Amino acid sequence: MKNLILQLGSNNWQRPYESAPGSGLLHEAYHLALNTRQDTRCSSIYPSPMQTSEQEDYKVFRIAHSIPICEGISPVSTYRWHDMSENEFSTYRRRLEREVYRWMEEIEARLGQNFTMMIAHHAFINPLVLRDVNRRRIRCGKPSVPLFCFIHGTALKMFCNELERHPEYPFRFHPLMIEEKIFDEGNVSGCFAVSANTIDVMKRTFPNFPAEKIYLTPCGIDERCFHPREGLDLRQYLAKLGQSLWPGGFIAPGDFDYLLIFAGKFAQWKRIDALLKAAAIYERHLPRLCTLVVGAGPVSLMEQYFAQARKLGLRATFFMGSRDQVTLAELFALADVSVFPSFEEPFGMVFMEAMACGCPVIGVNSGGPREFVSPAVGELVPEFGARVLDPLAKAIAATVQRAIGENWKTNKAPACMDLVCGNYTISQQVDKLLSLALSVIGELDE
């Protein structure tokens, strides 16, 4: 009997007409990697208001509104779970439970085998729904299926905001998860966390869940996409990038010999404003360095950053909007350094993607990146506080100047690639996750 796995995602997969956030990209990559194994078959379902095409092994949960998100920022949505009424939330939950149950029935009937494992991405709606699916299976005389939760970190951020009584996050969904006993022993068989920092947050947020059942399984990068590229020329590539969102117009490629990249969603905790302050410093010393800000978010936040860049008088910094994964990988391969000033980054997948392409990284001594960024691959500047930006900007600017002056691109690229290829590929992490899950299931069967 094969391992028959169901994955339930919170975000869409990327398609030419619909970009995807990191967890959607990771869900699809894990789906594809699981299905390369001879002993495993994986079926996946994810929400989308735009996609309709389906295949035998994946299904789109079609919705008439933007994808609900835990935070206020996503490349594809600004519609938060907290924006839903109680009736809207209950309707969404019940409808998703029905669709997942029916699709599992169809697959089991077609294959003549029951599912052996379910994986819920994120620590909120999906484990809740899959627990409901298990209850329905039992009522209908079917066996329950071991349920695992892949914790990316954003749902935990939502719960922490509720517990800290953030005014935009009414105390609503964390009490629901406690009342439903989702993370009490017996509902979720195990949790896979992307970093040790995420494990610590999970322990604090759901102290009743057995700590020994939270397993460290860092995200894996898709090595088919993120790898070094030969033959790319910086000036030729800048010339074909198209117009920037800010300051508008095309980049003059002849003005630049070096490239710095930021890539990510526009969220306050990503601290793009600190990078812009840093750029105002290092542009004076590195006039041939081009800074590209890749990503998007709410129009109001984007306009805020455009206005800041304008006020700072930045001349070599360009906002390029969202780009597909292949373009991002090519930009990382061209870049001399990448900068990610996030506060308490849950893991730091984008760090891994940059390093896989041979691009050294600069981050902050905060969150998941502390677990893998060393002097061999880049540097973490000191953390001064979530919104203490001026000293952070000065530290970033000084480090950028050293990265260019010391030629990190040549000196650190081999270690960057070795770190990722040796420890953080999709295939390696999928093998680890599956091995852990099967071990837990074996204990349940004893």
C-alpha positions as CSV (number, residue, x, y, z in Angstrom):
1,M,0.0,0.0,0.0
2,K,1.3,3.4,-0.9
3,N,1.4,6.5,1.3
4,L,-1.7,8.3,0.3
5,I,-1.4,12.0,1.4
6,L,-3.8,14.9,1.3
7,Q,-2.4,18.4,1.5
8,L,-4.7,21.3,2.3
9,G,-3.3,24.8,1.5
10,S,-4.3,28.3,2.6
11,N,-2.9,30.0,-0.5
12,N,-3.1,29.6,-4.2
13,W,-0.4,28.0,-6.4
14,Q,1.3,30.3,-8.9
15,R,0.0,30.6,-12.4
16,P,0.8,33.1,-15.1
17,Y,-2.3,35.2,-14.3
18,E,-2.1,34.8,-10.5
19,S,1.0,35.3,-8.4
20,A,1.4,33.3,-5.2
21,P,2.8,33.9,-1.7
22,G,5.6,31.8,-0.3
23,S,3.4,29.2,1.3
24,G,1.5,28.6,-1.9
25,L,4.7,28.1,-3.8
26,L,6.0,25.7,-1.1
27,H,2.8,23.7,-1.1
28,E,3.0,23.1,-4.8
29,A,6.7,22.3,-4.6
30,Y,6.1,19.7,-1.8
31,H,3.2,18.3,-3.8
32,L,5.4,17.7,-6.8
33,A,8.3,16.3,-4.8
34,L,6.0,13.9,-2.9
35,N,4.7,12.6,-6.2
36,T,8.1,11.8,-7.5
37,R,8.4,9.1,-4.9
38,Q,7.5,5.6,-5.9
39,D,5.9,4.8,-2.5
40,T,3.8,8.0,-2.3
41,R,0.8,9.6,-3.9
42,C,-0.2,13.1,-2.9
43,S,-3.4,15.0,-3.7
44,S,-3.7,18.7,-2.9
45,I,-6.5,21.3,-2.6
46,Y,-6.1,25.1,-2.3
47,P,-8.3,28.2,-2.6
48,S,-8.4,30.6,-5.5
49,P,-10.9,33.2,-6.8
50,M,-9.3,33.0,-10.3
51,Q,-8.1,29.5,-11.1
52,T,-10.4,26.9,-12.5
53,S,-8.1,24.3,-14.2
54,E,-7.6,21.1,-12.2
55,Q,-5.9,17.8,-12.6
56,E,-6.4,14.4,-11.1
57,D,-4.1,15.1,-8.2
58,Y,-5.0,18.7,-7.3
59,K,-8.3,20.6,-6.9
60,V,-9.1,24.3,-6.6
61,F,-11.4,25.4,-3.8
62,R,-13.2,28.1,-5.7
63,I,-14.2,31.2,-3.8
64,A,-16.0,34.4,-4.9
65,H,-13.8,36.7,-2.9
66,S,-10.1,37.3,-2.3
67,I,-8.2,34.6,-0.4
68,P,-8.6,35.1,3.4
69,I,-5.2,35.8,5.0
70,C,-4.0,35.9,8.6
71,E,-2.1,39.2,8.3
72,G,-3.1,42.3,6.5
73,I,-0.5,41.8,3.8
74,S,-0.2,39.3,0.9
75,P,0.8,39.4,-2.7
76,V,-2.7,38.2,-3.6
77,S,-5.0,39.6,-1.0
78,T,-5.7,42.1,1.7
79,Y,-8.9,40.3,2.9
80,R,-8.2,39.1,6.5
81,W,-10.0,36.5,8.4
82,H,-10.9,39.2,10.9
83,D,-12.8,41.0,8.2
84,M,-15.2,38.1,8.0
85,S,-18.5,38.1,9.9
86,E,-19.2,35.0,12.1
87,N,-21.7,33.8,9.5
88,E,-19.2,34.3,6.6
89,F,-16.5,32.4,8.6
90,S,-18.8,29.5,9.5
91,T,-20.0,29.2,5.9
92,Y,-16.5,29.1,4.6
93,R,-15.5,26.5,7.1
94,R,-18.5,24.2,6.4
95,R,-18.2,24.5,2.6
96,L,-14.4,23.7,2.7
97,E,-15.1,20.7,5.0
98,R,-17.7,19.4,2.6
99,E,-15.5,19.8,-0.5
100,V,-12.5,18.2,1.1
101,Y,-14.5,15.3,2.4
102,R,-16.2,14.6,-0.9
103,W,-13.0,14.8,-2.9
104,M,-11.3,12.4,-0.5
105,E,-14.2,10.0,-1.0
106,E,-13.8,10.2,-4.8
107,I,-10.0,9.6,-4.6
108,E,-10.4,6.7,-2.2
109,A,-13.0,5.1,-4.4
110,R,-10.9,5.5,-7.5
111,L,-7.7,4.1,-5.9
112,G,-9.3,1.5,-3.7
113,Q,-7.3,2.8,-0.7
114,N,-7.9,5.0,2.3
115,F,-5.8,8.1,2.9
116,T,-2.9,7.4,5.2
117,M,-2.0,11.0,6.1
118,M,-3.3,14.6,6.0
119,I,-1.1,17.7,6.1
120,A,-2.7,21.1,6.9
121,H,-0.6,24.1,5.9
122,H,-0.7,26.9,8.5
123,A,-1.9,26.6,12.0
124,F,-5.5,28.0,11.6
125,I,-8.3,27.1,9.3
126,N,-6.8,24.0,7.7
127,P,-6.2,21.9,10.8
128,L,-9.6,23.0,12.0
129,V,-11.3,21.9,8.8
130,L,-9.4,18.6,8.6
131,R,-10.3,17.8,12.2
132,D,-13.9,18.4,11.1
133,V,-13.3,16.0,8.1
134,N,-12.0,13.3,10.5
135,R,-15.1,13.7,12.7
136,R,-17.3,13.3,9.7
137,R,-15.4,10.2,8.5
138,I,-15.9,8.6,11.8
139,R,-19.7,9.4,11.7
140,C,-19.8,7.8,8.3
141,G,-18.0,4.6,9.3
142,K,-14.6,5.5,7.8
143,P,-11.3,5.5,9.6
144,S,-9.9,8.8,10.8
145,V,-6.7,9.9,9.1
146,P,-3.5,11.0,11.0
147,L,-3.4,14.8,10.8
148,F,-0.2,16.8,10.7
149,C,0.1,20.6,10.7
150,F,2.9,22.4,8.7
151,I,3.5,25.7,10.6
152,H,4.7,28.4,8.3
153,G,4.5,31.2,11.0
154,T,1.9,33.7,9.7
155,A,-1.1,32.1,11.6
156,L,1.0,32.2,14.8
157,K,1.7,35.9,14.1
158,M,-2.1,36.4,13.9
159,F,-2.7,34.6,17.2
160,C,0.1,36.6,18.9
161,N,-1.5,39.8,17.7
162,E,-4.7,38.7,19.3
163,L,-3.1,37.7,22.6
164,E,-1.3,41.1,22.7
165,R,-4.7,42.8,22.1
166,H,-3.6,44.5,18.9
167,P,-6.6,46.7,17.9
168,E,-6.8,45.3,14.4
169,Y,-6.9,41.7,15.7
170,P,-9.9,41.3,18.0
171,F,-9.6,38.4,20.4
172,R,-11.5,35.9,18.3
173,F,-9.6,33.0,16.6
174,H,-7.1,32.0,19.2
175,P,-10.0,31.4,21.7
176,L,-11.7,29.4,18.9
177,M,-8.7,27.1,18.5
178,I,-8.5,26.6,22.2
179,E,-12.2,25.9,22.5
180,E,-12.1,23.4,19.6
181,K,-9.0,21.7,21.2
182,I,-7.3,21.6,17.8
183,F,-3.9,21.5,19.4
184,D,-4.8,19.3,22.3
185,E,-3.4,15.8,22.1
186,G,-5.6,13.6,19.9
187,N,-6.6,15.9,17.1
188,V,-3.2,16.8,15.5
189,S,-0.7,14.0,15.5
190,G,2.3,16.2,15.0
191,C,3.5,19.6,13.8
192,F,6.2,20.5,11.4
193,A,7.8,23.9,12.2
194,V,10.0,25.9,9.8
195,S,12.4,27.1,12.4
196,A,13.4,26.8,16.1
197,N,12.0,30.3,16.6
198,T,8.6,29.1,15.2
199,I,8.7,26.1,17.6
200,D,9.2,28.5,20.6
201,V,6.2,30.6,19.4
202,M,4.1,27.5,19.0
203,K,4.9,26.4,22.5
204,R,3.9,29.7,24.0
205,T,0.8,30.0,21.8
206,F,-0.6,26.5,22.4
207,P,1.1,25.3,25.6
208,N,-1.2,22.2,25.8
209,F,0.2,20.7,22.6
210,P,3.0,18.2,23.5
211,A,6.4,19.9,22.8
212,E,8.0,16.6,21.8
213,K,5.5,16.4,18.8
214,I,6.7,19.7,17.3
215,Y,9.4,18.8,14.7
216,L,11.9,21.1,13.1
217,T,11.5,20.8,9.3
218,P,12.9,23.9,7.6
219,C,11.4,24.9,4.3
220,G,13.1,23.5,1.2
221,I,13.8,25.5,-1.9
222,D,12.9,24.3,-5.4
223,E,16.4,23.6,-6.8
224,R,14.9,23.2,-10.3
225,C,14.3,27.0,-10.3
226,F,16.7,28.5,-7.8
227,H,20.3,27.8,-9.0
228,P,23.2,29.8,-10.5
229,R,22.8,31.0,-14.0
230,E,25.7,31.3,-16.4
231,G,25.9,33.9,-19.2
232,L,23.7,36.6,-17.6
233,D,24.8,40.2,-18.1
234,L,23.7,42.8,-15.6
235,R,23.3,45.7,-18.0
236,Q,21.5,43.6,-20.6
237,Y,19.1,42.2,-18.0
238,L,18.3,45.6,-16.5
239,A,17.5,46.9,-19.9
240,K,14.9,44.2,-20.5
241,L,13.2,44.4,-17.0
242,G,10.6,46.9,-18.2
243,Q,9.3,50.0,-16.5
244,S,9.6,50.4,-12.7
245,L,6.5,51.2,-10.6
246,W,8.6,53.9,-9.0
247,P,10.1,56.2,-10.0
248,G,8.6,55.1,-13.3
249,G,10.3,54.8,-16.7
250,F,13.1,52.4,-17.6
251,I,16.3,51.8,-15.7
252,A,19.4,53.2,-17.4
253,P,21.5,50.1,-17.4
254,G,24.8,51.9,-18.2
255,D,24.7,53.6,-14.9
256,F,25.3,50.5,-12.8
257,D,27.9,47.8,-12.2
258,Y,26.5,46.2,-9.1
259,L,23.1,45.0,-8.0
260,L,21.3,44.7,-4.6
261,I,18.0,42.8,-4.3
262,F,15.2,42.9,-1.8
263,A,12.3,40.5,-2.5
264,G,9.2,40.0,-0.4
265,K,5.7,41.1,0.4
266,F,5.0,44.6,1.6
267,A,4.4,44.2,5.3
268,Q,5.5,46.5,8.1
269,W,7.5,43.7,9.7
270,K,9.5,43.3,6.5
271,R,10.9,46.8,7.2
272,I,11.3,48.0,3.7
273,D,11.4,51.5,5.1
274,A,14.7,50.6,6.9
275,L,16.2,49.5,3.6
276,L,15.2,52.8,2.0
277,K,16.8,54.7,4.8
278,A,19.9,52.6,4.3
279,A,19.9,53.2,0.6
280,A,20.0,57.0,1.2
281,I,23.3,56.4,3.0
282,Y,25.0,53.8,0.7
283,E,23.9,55.5,-2.6
284,R,26.3,58.3,-1.6
285,H,29.2,55.9,-1.4
286,L,28.2,53.4,-4.0
287,P,26.8,55.4,-7.0
288,R,27.2,52.4,-9.3
289,L,25.0,50.1,-7.2
290,C,21.4,49.5,-8.3
291,T,18.8,48.5,-5.7
292,L,15.7,46.6,-6.9
293,V,12.8,46.2,-4.6
294,V,10.8,43.2,-5.8
295,G,7.3,42.6,-4.4
296,A,4.0,44.3,-3.8
297,G,1.3,44.8,-1.3
298,P,-1.6,47.2,-0.5
299,V,-1.7,50.3,-2.6
300,S,-1.6,52.5,0.5
301,L,1.6,50.9,1.8
302,M,3.3,50.9,-1.7
303,E,2.5,54.6,-2.0
304,Q,3.9,55.2,1.5
305,Y,7.2,53.7,0.4
306,F,7.2,55.5,-2.9
307,A,6.8,58.8,-1.0
308,Q,9.6,57.9,1.4
309,A,11.9,57.1,-1.5
310,R,11.0,60.4,-3.2
311,K,11.6,62.3,0.1
312,L,15.0,60.6,0.6
313,G,16.0,61.6,-2.9
314,L,16.9,58.0,-3.9
315,R,18.3,57.9,-7.5
316,A,19.4,54.3,-7.8
317,T,16.5,52.5,-6.1
318,F,13.6,51.0,-8.2
319,F,10.4,49.3,-7.2
320,M,9.7,46.6,-9.7
321,G,6.5,45.0,-8.5
322,S,5.9,41.3,-8.2
323,R,7.9,39.1,-10.5
324,D,7.6,35.4,-11.3
325,Q,10.0,32.8,-9.7
326,V,12.2,32.4,-12.8
327,T,12.8,36.2,-13.0
328,L,13.5,36.3,-9.3
329,A,16.0,33.5,-9.5
330,E,17.8,35.3,-12.4
331,L,17.9,38.5,-10.4
332,F,19.4,36.7,-7.4
333,A,22.0,35.1,-9.7
334,L,23.0,38.5,-11.0
335,A,22.9,40.3,-7.6
336,D,26.0,41.0,-5.6
337,V,24.1,41.0,-2.4
338,S,20.5,40.7,-1.1
339,V,19.1,42.5,1.9
340,F,16.1,41.3,4.1
341,P,15.6,43.5,7.2
342,S,12.6,41.6,8.6
343,F,11.7,41.7,12.3
344,E,11.2,38.1,13.6
345,E,11.1,36.4,10.2
346,P,9.5,33.0,10.9
347,F,12.1,31.2,8.7
348,G,13.5,33.1,5.7
349,M,12.8,31.1,2.6
350,V,13.8,34.1,0.5
351,F,17.3,33.9,2.1
352,M,17.6,30.3,0.9
353,E,16.4,31.2,-2.6
354,A,19.0,34.0,-2.9
355,M,21.9,31.8,-1.6
356,A,20.9,28.9,-3.8
357,C,21.6,31.3,-6.7
358,G,25.0,32.3,-5.3
359,C,23.9,35.6,-3.8
360,P,25.2,36.5,-0.3
361,V,22.6,37.7,2.2
362,I,22.3,40.5,4.8
363,G,19.6,40.1,7.4
364,V,18.9,41.0,11.0
365,N,19.7,39.1,14.2
366,S,16.0,38.3,14.6
367,G,13.9,35.2,14.1
368,G,14.6,32.2,11.8
369,P,17.7,33.5,9.9
370,R,19.7,33.3,13.1
371,E,19.7,29.5,12.6
372,F,21.5,29.5,9.3
373,V,23.2,32.8,8.4
374,S,26.9,32.8,9.3
375,P,29.9,34.9,8.2
376,A,30.5,32.3,5.4
377,V,27.3,33.3,3.6
378,G,26.6,36.9,4.7
379,E,25.9,38.8,7.9
380,L,23.1,39.5,10.4
381,V,23.2,43.1,11.7
382,P,22.1,43.8,15.2
383,E,18.4,44.1,16.2
384,F,17.5,47.4,17.8
385,G,13.8,46.9,18.2
386,A,10.8,46.3,15.9
387,R,10.4,50.0,14.8
388,V,13.9,51.4,15.7
389,L,14.9,52.1,12.2
390,D,17.7,54.7,12.1
391,P,20.4,52.6,13.7
392,L,19.2,49.6,11.8
393,A,19.5,51.5,8.5
394,K,23.1,52.7,9.4
395,A,24.1,49.1,10.2
396,I,22.6,47.8,6.9
397,A,24.3,50.6,4.9
398,A,27.7,49.9,6.4
399,T,27.3,46.2,5.8
400,V,26.3,46.7,2.2
401,Q,29.4,48.9,1.6
402,R,31.6,46.1,3.0
403,A,29.8,43.5,0.9
404,I,30.6,45.4,-2.3
405,G,34.1,46.4,-1.2
406,E,35.0,42.9,-0.1
407,N,33.5,41.3,-3.2
408,W,31.2,39.0,-1.2
409,K,29.7,37.8,-4.5
410,T,32.9,36.0,-5.4
411,N,34.1,35.1,-2.0
412,K,30.9,33.9,-0.4
413,A,28.9,32.5,-3.3
414,P,30.3,28.9,-3.0
415,A,29.5,28.6,0.7
416,C,26.0,30.0,0.0
417,M,25.3,27.3,-2.6
418,D,26.9,24.5,-0.5
419,L,24.7,25.5,2.5
420,V,21.4,25.3,0.6
421,C,22.2,22.4,-1.6
422,G,23.5,20.4,1.3
423,N,20.7,21.0,3.7
424,Y,17.7,22.9,2.4
425,T,16.4,21.5,-0.9
426,I,12.8,20.4,-1.4
427,S,13.7,16.8,-1.9
428,Q,15.8,16.7,1.3
429,Q,13.1,18.4,3.4
430,V,10.2,16.3,2.0
431,D,12.2,13.1,2.8
432,K,12.7,14.3,6.3
433,L,9.0,15.4,6.8
434,L,7.7,12.1,5.4
435,S,10.1,10.0,7.6
436,L,9.0,11.9,10.7
437,A,5.3,11.5,9.9
438,L,5.6,7.8,9.2
439,S,7.4,7.3,12.5
440,V,4.7,9.1,14.3
441,I,2.0,7.1,12.5
442,G,3.9,3.9,13.4
443,E,3.7,4.9,17.1
444,L,0.0,5.6,16.8
445,D,-0.5,2.1,15.4
446,E,1.3,0.3,18.2
